[in-house]
């Protein structure tokens, strides 16, 4: 049995950020993608995520912050490395941050809420791809840096589920190797035990 949705999912792939260009999605498409992104498992209906849109000159502003932070952490940067940081968010015409914003709850742990945010990032990618846009979901070094997260607009308790780079790709992206199902599937055989 087949369906258009299943066919789409079996062919979906990420696009290298270097191959993502203009045009970016417009406001209506962005709203559609974000509505789809919120249709994820959310135990307790906590909405433990939010989205930050980086576009236009904000992408260059972020690059200035990241280059300065990299120099603060590493000392003077070689020109190529500095240029890399300056362009981090300017490589694609639109970047959407999927932010894990956990809610204190007596029964629902933070890690489960983070998984919900990750599911939102995946739904965002799928929705953008379904609308014909190319995507690449990354985190990178600044997601693990407290000051980096602050510079990117996160509150102290928040974490990055992903930065989804979105735009248009006019070239066919080669298929990457995928794991053989036989290597990653097993039937349950009782509690785990180390094999000699």
mmCIF file of the C-alpha atoms, coordinates in Angstrom:
data_MODEL
# 
_entry.id   MODEL 
# 
loop_
_atom_site.group_PDB 
_atom_site.id 
_atom_site.type_symbol 
_atom_site.label_atom_id 
_atom_site.label_alt_id 
_atom_site.label_comp_id 
_atom_site.label_asym_id 
_atom_site.label_entity_id 
_atom_site.label_seq_id 
_atom_site.pdbx_PDB_ins_code 
_atom_site.Cartn_x 
_atom_site.Cartn_y 
_atom_site.Cartn_z 
_atom_site.occupancy 
_atom_site.B_iso_or_equiv 
_atom_site.pdbx_formal_charge 
_atom_site.auth_seq_id 
_atom_site.auth_comp_id 
_atom_site.auth_asym_id 
_atom_site.auth_atom_id 
_atom_site.pdbx_PDB_model_num 
ATOM 1   C CA . UNK A 1 1   ? 0.000  0.000   0.000  1.00 0.00 ? 1   UNK A CA 1 
ATOM 2   C CA . UNK A 1 2   ? 1.276  3.472   -0.786 1.00 0.00 ? 2   UNK A CA 1 
ATOM 3   C CA . UNK A 1 3   ? 0.197  7.040   -0.205 1.00 0.00 ? 3   UNK A CA 1 
ATOM 4   C CA . UNK A 1 4   ? 1.514  10.464  -1.238 1.00 0.00 ? 4   UNK A CA 1 
ATOM 5   C CA . UNK A 1 5   ? 2.467  11.209  2.384  1.00 0.00 ? 5   UNK A CA 1 
ATOM 6   C CA . UNK A 1 6   ? 4.428  7.964   2.747  1.00 0.00 ? 6   UNK A CA 1 
ATOM 7   C CA . UNK A 1 7   ? 6.094  8.437   -0.641 1.00 0.00 ? 7   UNK A CA 1 
ATOM 8   C CA . UNK A 1 8   ? 7.127  11.943  0.443  1.00 0.00 ? 8   UNK A CA 1 
ATOM 9   C CA . UNK A 1 9   ? 8.552  10.737  3.777  1.00 0.00 ? 9   UNK A CA 1 
ATOM 10  C CA . UNK A 1 10  ? 10.519 7.933   2.087  1.00 0.00 ? 10  UNK A CA 1 
ATOM 11  C CA . UNK A 1 11  ? 12.241 10.523  -0.128 1.00 0.00 ? 11  UNK A CA 1 
ATOM 12  C CA . UNK A 1 12  ? 12.693 13.413  2.333  1.00 0.00 ? 12  UNK A CA 1 
ATOM 13  C CA . UNK A 1 13  ? 16.262 14.540  2.953  1.00 0.00 ? 13  UNK A CA 1 
ATOM 14  C CA . UNK A 1 14  ? 18.233 17.483  4.265  1.00 0.00 ? 14  UNK A CA 1 
ATOM 15  C CA . UNK A 1 15  ? 19.914 19.948  1.923  1.00 0.00 ? 15  UNK A CA 1 
ATOM 16  C CA . UNK A 1 16  ? 23.458 21.225  2.554  1.00 0.00 ? 16  UNK A CA 1 
ATOM 17  C CA . UNK A 1 17  ? 23.180 24.798  3.824  1.00 0.00 ? 17  UNK A CA 1 
ATOM 18  C CA . UNK A 1 18  ? 25.575 25.913  1.083  1.00 0.00 ? 18  UNK A CA 1 
ATOM 19  C CA . UNK A 1 19  ? 22.934 24.855  -1.492 1.00 0.00 ? 19  UNK A CA 1 
ATOM 20  C CA . UNK A 1 20  ? 20.075 26.778  0.157  1.00 0.00 ? 20  UNK A CA 1 
ATOM 21  C CA . UNK A 1 21  ? 19.338 30.199  -1.312 1.00 0.00 ? 21  UNK A CA 1 
ATOM 22  C CA . UNK A 1 22  ? 16.619 32.703  -2.080 1.00 0.00 ? 22  UNK A CA 1 
ATOM 23  C CA . UNK A 1 23  ? 13.721 32.929  -2.163 1.00 0.00 ? 23  UNK A CA 1 
ATOM 24  C CA . UNK A 1 24  ? 12.778 32.393  1.451  1.00 0.00 ? 24  UNK A CA 1 
ATOM 25  C CA . UNK A 1 25  ? 9.247  31.468  2.467  1.00 0.00 ? 25  UNK A CA 1 
ATOM 26  C CA . UNK A 1 26  ? 6.876  34.389  2.881  1.00 0.00 ? 26  UNK A CA 1 
ATOM 27  C CA . UNK A 1 27  ? 4.878  35.106  6.025  1.00 0.00 ? 27  UNK A CA 1 
ATOM 28  C CA . UNK A 1 28  ? 1.923  32.921  5.035  1.00 0.00 ? 28  UNK A CA 1 
ATOM 29  C CA . UNK A 1 29  ? 4.137  29.894  4.368  1.00 0.00 ? 29  UNK A CA 1 
ATOM 30  C CA . UNK A 1 30  ? 6.044  30.518  7.605  1.00 0.00 ? 30  UNK A CA 1 
ATOM 31  C CA . UNK A 1 31  ? 2.789  30.525  9.578  1.00 0.00 ? 31  UNK A CA 1 
ATOM 32  C CA . UNK A 1 32  ? 1.696  27.298  7.860  1.00 0.00 ? 32  UNK A CA 1 
ATOM 33  C CA . UNK A 1 33  ? 5.037  25.633  8.664  1.00 0.00 ? 33  UNK A CA 1 
ATOM 34  C CA . UNK A 1 34  ? 4.886  26.740  12.292 1.00 0.00 ? 34  UNK A CA 1 
ATOM 35  C CA . UNK A 1 35  ? 1.291  25.552  12.683 1.00 0.00 ? 35  UNK A CA 1 
ATOM 36  C CA . UNK A 1 36  ? 2.424  22.141  11.417 1.00 0.00 ? 36  UNK A CA 1 
ATOM 37  C CA . UNK A 1 37  ? 5.439  22.256  13.740 1.00 0.00 ? 37  UNK A CA 1 
ATOM 38  C CA . UNK A 1 38  ? 3.143  22.492  16.761 1.00 0.00 ? 38  UNK A CA 1 
ATOM 39  C CA . UNK A 1 39  ? 1.243  19.315  15.833 1.00 0.00 ? 39  UNK A CA 1 
ATOM 40  C CA . UNK A 1 40  ? 3.509  17.064  17.860 1.00 0.00 ? 40  UNK A CA 1 
ATOM 41  C CA . UNK A 1 41  ? 3.165  14.868  20.943 1.00 0.00 ? 41  UNK A CA 1 
ATOM 42  C CA . UNK A 1 42  ? 3.004  17.176  23.955 1.00 0.00 ? 42  UNK A CA 1 
ATOM 43  C CA . UNK A 1 43  ? 2.387  15.258  27.175 1.00 0.00 ? 43  UNK A CA 1 
ATOM 44  C CA . UNK A 1 44  ? 0.311  17.386  29.531 1.00 0.00 ? 44  UNK A CA 1 
ATOM 45  C CA . UNK A 1 45  ? -0.343 20.003  26.830 1.00 0.00 ? 45  UNK A CA 1 
ATOM 46  C CA . UNK A 1 46  ? 2.510  22.085  28.225 1.00 0.00 ? 46  UNK A CA 1 
ATOM 47  C CA . UNK A 1 47  ? 3.638  23.668  24.931 1.00 0.00 ? 47  UNK A CA 1 
ATOM 48  C CA . UNK A 1 48  ? 7.274  23.331  26.086 1.00 0.00 ? 48  UNK A CA 1 
ATOM 49  C CA . UNK A 1 49  ? 8.743  25.041  23.012 1.00 0.00 ? 49  UNK A CA 1 
ATOM 50  C CA . UNK A 1 50  ? 8.690  28.275  21.094 1.00 0.00 ? 50  UNK A CA 1 
ATOM 51  C CA . UNK A 1 51  ? 10.131 29.614  17.849 1.00 0.00 ? 51  UNK A CA 1 
ATOM 52  C CA . UNK A 1 52  ? 12.496 32.484  17.045 1.00 0.00 ? 52  UNK A CA 1 
ATOM 53  C CA . UNK A 1 53  ? 12.593 33.771  13.458 1.00 0.00 ? 53  UNK A CA 1 
ATOM 54  C CA . UNK A 1 54  ? 15.930 35.093  12.186 1.00 0.00 ? 54  UNK A CA 1 
ATOM 55  C CA . UNK A 1 55  ? 15.697 36.847  8.821  1.00 0.00 ? 55  UNK A CA 1 
ATOM 56  C CA . UNK A 1 56  ? 16.871 39.943  7.022  1.00 0.00 ? 56  UNK A CA 1 
ATOM 57  C CA . UNK A 1 57  ? 19.532 41.988  8.805  1.00 0.00 ? 57  UNK A CA 1 
ATOM 58  C CA . UNK A 1 58  ? 18.990 40.037  12.038 1.00 0.00 ? 58  UNK A CA 1 
ATOM 59  C CA . UNK A 1 59  ? 21.038 37.211  10.478 1.00 0.00 ? 59  UNK A CA 1 
ATOM 60  C CA . UNK A 1 60  ? 24.059 39.510  10.043 1.00 0.00 ? 60  UNK A CA 1 
ATOM 61  C CA . UNK A 1 61  ? 23.587 40.883  13.565 1.00 0.00 ? 61  UNK A CA 1 
ATOM 62  C CA . UNK A 1 62  ? 23.703 37.339  14.942 1.00 0.00 ? 62  UNK A CA 1 
ATOM 63  C CA . UNK A 1 63  ? 26.896 36.746  12.953 1.00 0.00 ? 63  UNK A CA 1 
ATOM 64  C CA . UNK A 1 64  ? 28.542 39.780  14.591 1.00 0.00 ? 64  UNK A CA 1 
ATOM 65  C CA . UNK A 1 65  ? 27.603 38.452  18.032 1.00 0.00 ? 65  UNK A CA 1 
ATOM 66  C CA . UNK A 1 66  ? 28.886 34.949  17.266 1.00 0.00 ? 66  UNK A CA 1 
ATOM 67  C CA . UNK A 1 67  ? 32.184 36.191  15.826 1.00 0.00 ? 67  UNK A CA 1 
ATOM 68  C CA . UNK A 1 68  ? 32.771 38.336  18.926 1.00 0.00 ? 68  UNK A CA 1 
ATOM 69  C CA . UNK A 1 69  ? 31.858 35.440  21.225 1.00 0.00 ? 69  UNK A CA 1 
ATOM 70  C CA . UNK A 1 70  ? 34.159 33.059  19.351 1.00 0.00 ? 70  UNK A CA 1 
ATOM 71  C CA . UNK A 1 71  ? 37.024 35.546  19.765 1.00 0.00 ? 71  UNK A CA 1 
ATOM 72  C CA . UNK A 1 72  ? 36.199 35.903  23.455 1.00 0.00 ? 72  UNK A CA 1 
ATOM 73  C CA . UNK A 1 73  ? 36.405 32.119  23.841 1.00 0.00 ? 73  UNK A CA 1 
ATOM 74  C CA . UNK A 1 74  ? 39.327 31.361  21.509 1.00 0.00 ? 74  UNK A CA 1 
ATOM 75  C CA . UNK A 1 75  ? 41.327 34.580  21.145 1.00 0.00 ? 75  UNK A CA 1 
ATOM 76  C CA . UNK A 1 76  ? 42.000 36.296  17.810 1.00 0.00 ? 76  UNK A CA 1 
ATOM 77  C CA . UNK A 1 77  ? 40.462 34.305  14.966 1.00 0.00 ? 77  UNK A CA 1 
ATOM 78  C CA . UNK A 1 78  ? 42.029 33.610  11.585 1.00 0.00 ? 78  UNK A CA 1 
ATOM 79  C CA . UNK A 1 79  ? 40.147 35.555  8.911  1.00 0.00 ? 79  UNK A CA 1 
ATOM 80  C CA . UNK A 1 80  ? 38.504 32.429  7.445  1.00 0.00 ? 80  UNK A CA 1 
ATOM 81  C CA . UNK A 1 81  ? 37.241 31.370  10.866 1.00 0.00 ? 81  UNK A CA 1 
ATOM 82  C CA . UNK A 1 82  ? 35.937 34.854  11.631 1.00 0.00 ? 82  UNK A CA 1 
ATOM 83  C CA . UNK A 1 83  ? 34.150 34.933  8.266  1.00 0.00 ? 83  UNK A CA 1 
ATOM 84  C CA . UNK A 1 84  ? 32.589 31.555  9.066  1.00 0.00 ? 84  UNK A CA 1 
ATOM 85  C CA . UNK A 1 85  ? 31.053 32.907  12.264 1.00 0.00 ? 85  UNK A CA 1 
ATOM 86  C CA . UNK A 1 86  ? 29.902 36.129  10.605 1.00 0.00 ? 86  UNK A CA 1 
ATOM 87  C CA . UNK A 1 87  ? 27.960 34.099  8.037  1.00 0.00 ? 87  UNK A CA 1 
ATOM 88  C CA . UNK A 1 88  ? 26.536 31.393  10.349 1.00 0.00 ? 88  UNK A CA 1 
ATOM 89  C CA . UNK A 1 89  ? 22.945 32.632  10.116 1.00 0.00 ? 89  UNK A CA 1 
ATOM 90  C CA . UNK A 1 90  ? 23.251 34.401  6.760  1.00 0.00 ? 90  UNK A CA 1 
ATOM 91  C CA . UNK A 1 91  ? 23.912 31.286  4.685  1.00 0.00 ? 91  UNK A CA 1 
ATOM 92  C CA . UNK A 1 92  ? 20.190 30.597  4.241  1.00 0.00 ? 92  UNK A CA 1 
ATOM 93  C CA . UNK A 1 93  ? 17.598 33.342  3.756  1.00 0.00 ? 93  UNK A CA 1 
ATOM 94  C CA . UNK A 1 94  ? 15.578 32.200  6.772  1.00 0.00 ? 94  UNK A CA 1 
ATOM 95  C CA . UNK A 1 95  ? 16.528 30.493  10.031 1.00 0.00 ? 95  UNK A CA 1 
ATOM 96  C CA . UNK A 1 96  ? 13.941 29.401  12.575 1.00 0.00 ? 96  UNK A CA 1 
ATOM 97  C CA . UNK A 1 97  ? 15.129 28.529  16.053 1.00 0.00 ? 97  UNK A CA 1 
ATOM 98  C CA . UNK A 1 98  ? 13.155 25.773  17.729 1.00 0.00 ? 98  UNK A CA 1 
ATOM 99  C CA . UNK A 1 99  ? 13.591 26.480  21.413 1.00 0.00 ? 99  UNK A CA 1 
ATOM 100 C CA . UNK A 1 100 ? 12.948 24.030  24.218 1.00 0.00 ? 100 UNK A CA 1 
ATOM 101 C CA . UNK A 1 101 ? 11.254 26.058  26.937 1.00 0.00 ? 101 UNK A CA 1 
ATOM 102 C CA . UNK A 1 102 ? 10.481 23.506  29.656 1.00 0.00 ? 102 UNK A CA 1 
ATOM 103 C CA . UNK A 1 103 ? 7.687  23.936  32.148 1.00 0.00 ? 103 UNK A CA 1 
ATOM 104 C CA . UNK A 1 104 ? 8.107  22.832  35.769 1.00 0.00 ? 104 UNK A CA 1 
ATOM 105 C CA . UNK A 1 105 ? 5.875  19.802  36.234 1.00 0.00 ? 105 UNK A CA 1 
ATOM 106 C CA . UNK A 1 106 ? 5.721  17.133  38.932 1.00 0.00 ? 106 UNK A CA 1 
ATOM 107 C CA . UNK A 1 107 ? 5.133  14.255  36.484 1.00 0.00 ? 107 UNK A CA 1 
ATOM 108 C CA . UNK A 1 108 ? 6.566  15.306  33.121 1.00 0.00 ? 108 UNK A CA 1 
ATOM 109 C CA . UNK A 1 109 ? 10.381 15.490  33.107 1.00 0.00 ? 109 UNK A CA 1 
ATOM 110 C CA . UNK A 1 110 ? 12.371 18.074  31.170 1.00 0.00 ? 110 UNK A CA 1 
ATOM 111 C CA . UNK A 1 111 ? 13.902 15.460  28.869 1.00 0.00 ? 111 UNK A CA 1 
ATOM 112 C CA . UNK A 1 112 ? 10.431 14.447  27.680 1.00 0.00 ? 112 UNK A CA 1 
ATOM 113 C CA . UNK A 1 113 ? 9.580  18.080  27.012 1.00 0.00 ? 113 UNK A CA 1 
ATOM 114 C CA . UNK A 1 114 ? 12.838 18.437  25.064 1.00 0.00 ? 114 UNK A CA 1 
ATOM 115 C CA . UNK A 1 115 ? 11.807 15.492  22.900 1.00 0.00 ? 115 UNK A CA 1 
ATOM 116 C CA . UNK A 1 116 ? 8.578  17.331  22.118 1.00 0.00 ? 116 UNK A CA 1 
ATOM 117 C CA . UNK A 1 117 ? 10.634 20.346  20.985 1.00 0.00 ? 117 UNK A CA 1 
ATOM 118 C CA . UNK A 1 118 ? 12.774 18.083  18.797 1.00 0.00 ? 118 UNK A CA 1 
ATOM 119 C CA . UNK A 1 119 ? 9.602  16.660  17.257 1.00 0.00 ? 119 UNK A CA 1 
ATOM 120 C CA . UNK A 1 120 ? 8.509  20.246  16.531 1.00 0.00 ? 120 UNK A CA 1 
ATOM 121 C CA . UNK A 1 121 ? 11.820 20.839  14.721 1.00 0.00 ? 121 UNK A CA 1 
ATOM 122 C CA . UNK A 1 122 ? 11.283 17.718  12.604 1.00 0.00 ? 122 UNK A CA 1 
ATOM 123 C CA . UNK A 1 123 ? 7.713  18.717  11.791 1.00 0.00 ? 123 UNK A CA 1 
ATOM 124 C CA . UNK A 1 124 ? 9.004  22.145  10.782 1.00 0.00 ? 124 UNK A CA 1 
ATOM 125 C CA . UNK A 1 125 ? 11.466 20.534  8.360  1.00 0.00 ? 125 UNK A CA 1 
ATOM 126 C CA . UNK A 1 126 ? 8.785  18.248  6.924  1.00 0.00 ? 126 UNK A CA 1 
ATOM 127 C CA . UNK A 1 127 ? 6.287  21.088  6.502  1.00 0.00 ? 127 UNK A CA 1 
ATOM 128 C CA . UNK A 1 128 ? 8.869  23.304  4.779  1.00 0.00 ? 128 UNK A CA 1 
ATOM 129 C CA . UNK A 1 129 ? 9.873  20.435  2.475  1.00 0.00 ? 129 UNK A CA 1 
ATOM 130 C CA . UNK A 1 130 ? 6.201  19.724  1.685  1.00 0.00 ? 130 UNK A CA 1 
ATOM 131 C CA . UNK A 1 131 ? 5.843  23.373  0.620  1.00 0.00 ? 131 UNK A CA 1 
ATOM 132 C CA . UNK A 1 132 ? 8.813  22.944  -1.738 1.00 0.00 ? 132 UNK A CA 1 
ATOM 133 C CA . UNK A 1 133 ? 11.534 24.530  0.404  1.00 0.00 ? 133 UNK A CA 1 
ATOM 134 C CA . UNK A 1 134 ? 14.921 23.088  1.273  1.00 0.00 ? 134 UNK A CA 1 
ATOM 135 C CA . UNK A 1 135 ? 15.922 22.674  4.930  1.00 0.00 ? 135 UNK A CA 1 
ATOM 136 C CA . UNK A 1 136 ? 18.864 21.850  7.133  1.00 0.00 ? 136 UNK A CA 1 
ATOM 137 C CA . UNK A 1 137 ? 18.505 21.343  10.904 1.00 0.00 ? 137 UNK A CA 1 
ATOM 138 C CA . UNK A 1 138 ? 21.633 22.098  12.966 1.00 0.00 ? 138 UNK A CA 1 
ATOM 139 C CA . UNK A 1 139 ? 22.636 23.073  16.496 1.00 0.00 ? 139 UNK A CA 1 
ATOM 140 C CA . UNK A 1 140 ? 26.371 24.002  16.456 1.00 0.00 ? 140 UNK A CA 1 
ATOM 141 C CA . UNK A 1 141 ? 28.739 25.174  19.205 1.00 0.00 ? 141 UNK A CA 1 
ATOM 142 C CA . UNK A 1 142 ? 26.780 28.260  20.273 1.00 0.00 ? 142 UNK A CA 1 
ATOM 143 C CA . UNK A 1 143 ? 23.801 26.078  21.266 1.00 0.00 ? 143 UNK A CA 1 
ATOM 144 C CA . UNK A 1 144 ? 25.900 24.611  24.073 1.00 0.00 ? 144 UNK A CA 1 
ATOM 145 C CA . UNK A 1 145 ? 27.282 27.965  25.195 1.00 0.00 ? 145 UNK A CA 1 
ATOM 146 C CA . UNK A 1 146 ? 25.348 29.849  27.882 1.00 0.00 ? 146 UNK A CA 1 
ATOM 147 C CA . UNK A 1 147 ? 26.289 33.272  26.526 1.00 0.00 ? 147 UNK A CA 1 
ATOM 148 C CA . UNK A 1 148 ? 25.719 32.087  22.951 1.00 0.00 ? 148 UNK A CA 1 
ATOM 149 C CA . UNK A 1 149 ? 22.160 31.089  23.791 1.00 0.00 ? 149 UNK A CA 1 
ATOM 150 C CA . UNK A 1 150 ? 21.541 34.460  25.435 1.00 0.00 ? 150 UNK A CA 1 
ATOM 151 C CA . UNK A 1 151 ? 22.879 36.310  22.367 1.00 0.00 ? 151 UNK A CA 1 
ATOM 152 C CA . UNK A 1 152 ? 20.493 34.294  20.202 1.00 0.00 ? 152 UNK A CA 1 
ATOM 153 C CA . UNK A 1 153 ? 17.493 35.390  22.298 1.00 0.00 ? 153 UNK A CA 1 
ATOM 154 C CA . UNK A 1 154 ? 17.050 32.439  24.667 1.00 0.00 ? 154 UNK A CA 1 
ATOM 155 C CA . UNK A 1 155 ? 16.176 32.774  28.344 1.00 0.00 ? 155 UNK A CA 1 
ATOM 156 C CA . UNK A 1 156 ? 18.567 31.139  30.856 1.00 0.00 ? 156 UNK A CA 1 
ATOM 157 C CA . UNK A 1 157 ? 16.337 28.080  31.362 1.00 0.00 ? 157 UNK A CA 1 
ATOM 158 C CA . UNK A 1 158 ? 15.861 27.457  27.620 1.00 0.00 ? 158 UNK A CA 1 
ATOM 159 C CA . UNK A 1 159 ? 17.846 25.192  25.298 1.00 0.00 ? 159 UNK A CA 1 
ATOM 160 C CA . UNK A 1 160 ? 18.173 24.851  21.536 1.00 0.00 ? 160 UNK A CA 1 
ATOM 161 C CA . UNK A 1 161 ? 16.343 21.945  19.926 1.00 0.00 ? 161 UNK A CA 1 
ATOM 162 C CA . UNK A 1 162 ? 17.588 23.133  16.550 1.00 0.00 ? 162 UNK A CA 1 
ATOM 163 C CA . UNK A 1 163 ? 18.114 25.942  14.107 1.00 0.00 ? 163 UNK A CA 1 
ATOM 164 C CA . UNK A 1 164 ? 16.285 25.099  10.893 1.00 0.00 ? 164 UNK A CA 1 
ATOM 165 C CA . UNK A 1 165 ? 17.788 26.829  7.859  1.00 0.00 ? 165 UNK A CA 1 
ATOM 166 C CA . UNK A 1 166 ? 15.170 27.279  5.143  1.00 0.00 ? 166 UNK A CA 1 
ATOM 167 C CA . UNK A 1 167 ? 15.189 28.506  1.562  1.00 0.00 ? 167 UNK A CA 1 
ATOM 168 C CA . UNK A 1 168 ? 15.182 27.277  -2.002 1.00 0.00 ? 168 UNK A CA 1 
ATOM 169 C CA . UNK A 1 169 ? 17.480 24.780  -3.697 1.00 0.00 ? 169 UNK A CA 1 
ATOM 170 C CA . UNK A 1 170 ? 17.658 24.533  -7.473 1.00 0.00 ? 170 UNK A CA 1 
ATOM 171 C CA . UNK A 1 171 ? 20.012 21.546  -7.672 1.00 0.00 ? 171 UNK A CA 1 
ATOM 172 C CA . UNK A 1 172 ? 19.375 17.847  -7.058 1.00 0.00 ? 172 UNK A CA 1 
ATOM 173 C CA . UNK A 1 173 ? 20.951 16.848  -3.765 1.00 0.00 ? 173 UNK A CA 1 
ATOM 174 C CA . UNK A 1 174 ? 22.648 13.438  -3.949 1.00 0.00 ? 174 UNK A CA 1 
ATOM 175 C CA . UNK A 1 175 ? 21.158 10.734  -1.761 1.00 0.00 ? 175 UNK A CA 1 
ATOM 176 C CA . UNK A 1 176 ? 23.329 9.896   1.230  1.00 0.00 ? 176 UNK A CA 1 
ATOM 177 C CA . UNK A 1 177 ? 23.844 6.332   2.433  1.00 0.00 ? 177 UNK A CA 1 
ATOM 178 C CA . UNK A 1 178 ? 21.181 5.132   4.841  1.00 0.00 ? 178 UNK A CA 1 
ATOM 179 C CA . UNK A 1 179 ? 21.475 2.410   7.466  1.00 0.00 ? 179 UNK A CA 1 
ATOM 180 C CA . UNK A 1 180 ? 20.317 -1.057  6.495  1.00 0.00 ? 180 UNK A CA 1 
ATOM 181 C CA . UNK A 1 181 ? 17.160 -1.805  8.457  1.00 0.00 ? 181 UNK A CA 1 
ATOM 182 C CA . UNK A 1 182 ? 18.540 -5.209  9.417  1.00 0.00 ? 182 UNK A CA 1 
ATOM 183 C CA . UNK A 1 183 ? 21.377 -3.413  11.263 1.00 0.00 ? 183 UNK A CA 1 
ATOM 184 C CA . UNK A 1 184 ? 19.142 -1.174  13.377 1.00 0.00 ? 184 UNK A CA 1 
ATOM 185 C CA . UNK A 1 185 ? 16.109 -3.376  14.134 1.00 0.00 ? 185 UNK A CA 1 
ATOM 186 C CA . UNK A 1 186 ? 15.839 -6.149  16.680 1.00 0.00 ? 186 UNK A CA 1 
ATOM 187 C CA . UNK A 1 187 ? 13.054 -8.043  18.373 1.00 0.00 ? 187 UNK A CA 1 
ATOM 188 C CA . UNK A 1 188 ? 12.858 -7.639  22.146 1.00 0.00 ? 188 UNK A CA 1 
ATOM 189 C CA . UNK A 1 189 ? 14.760 -10.493 23.817 1.00 0.00 ? 189 UNK A CA 1 
ATOM 190 C CA . UNK A 1 190 ? 14.605 -9.563  27.483 1.00 0.00 ? 190 UNK A CA 1 
ATOM 191 C CA . UNK A 1 191 ? 16.712 -7.208  29.642 1.00 0.00 ? 191 UNK A CA 1 
ATOM 192 C CA . UNK A 1 192 ? 19.966 -5.973  28.167 1.00 0.00 ? 192 UNK A CA 1 
ATOM 193 C CA . UNK A 1 193 ? 23.049 -7.930  29.038 1.00 0.00 ? 193 UNK A CA 1 
ATOM 194 C CA . UNK A 1 194 ? 26.626 -7.644  27.886 1.00 0.00 ? 194 UNK A CA 1 
ATOM 195 C CA . UNK A 1 195 ? 27.626 -10.318 25.423 1.00 0.00 ? 195 UNK A CA 1 
ATOM 196 C CA . UNK A 1 196 ? 31.090 -11.875 25.840 1.00 0.00 ? 196 UNK A CA 1 
# 
